[in-house]
Amino acid sequence: MDLLQRFSFSGLPIRGQWIRLDQTLKSLAQYADYPDDVKGLLGEMFAAVTMVADNLKFSGAVSLQSKGDGALTRSLAECRDQHYLRGIAHVATDKAADIRSSNLADWLGNGQLALSLLPDKSTRMNPYQGLVEIDPAGLAASLEGYFQNSEQLQTRLHFASLDGTTTGLLLQRLPDAPEASEVSIAAADDDWLTLTTLAASVTTEELATLAPKQMLLRLFHEYPCELYSPRSLSFRCSCSAEKSDQTLLVLGREDLMALASEQPEIHVDCEFCGHRYVYDQAAVAKLLNHSGSALH
Ligand SMILES: [Zn+2]
């Protein structure tokens, strides 16, 4: 089962997250045949949105999306309700042939990466989108910069993709308590330096294969950790007949009627999960009837 597990270092203002994705990436592969490096990159994006979603205090989704003029023209990874993942990548195959890495910067070319928080309507909160500056070192470094700039949180992030799984490890230095003394802040800074140095020593093999408890023990054996109950993750699309209806209605009554008269069935295919929503002429007529007053 795919899991995210939080942990903290006893007595220190430093927390962490560990995540491993396996089934989710297998499910993704059922719908699209991506090059291995792109699968790895999507795995990292999934890990990142899940880590961000894990800290949300409201229901909704977190997404990370890119567009660029490189081999990866567009990508999107989304975590909904802290459990459900879906994603997609558009790859320009002619440009992809020469790339031998899963570094976002290599795939993106000239491009942009944006992180969005999408609260559910019921929360009455506004969506938020922030641009993530692309670091040539890759997605992990780009996100470290993002957390530093947007949340003033020092963060270290490591990813390992191996044999179709992606594992992520995040460490974050939390703000000091208001009553913390200068001595204890300096001590926590020293511990942060030690812990991040130890984390950076993790090998791809260790990160990709060890269970979280083992890995924490191997890396940080002098620092007792507290592990919290894991959160399960799975691939699940949020498309629905209602959303498909809305997609068609956006065309407007006249265009939709013209389209329905030209062909026996209209198809709306979900690009994430491949589900096909089929409308025959009767279904289109019914759709227009039901939404009659909303259309001009
Ligand atoms: Zn779908």
Residues whose N, C-alpha, C, O or C-beta is under 5 A from the ligand:
A	BS01	ZN	C237 C239 C270 F272 C273 G274 H275
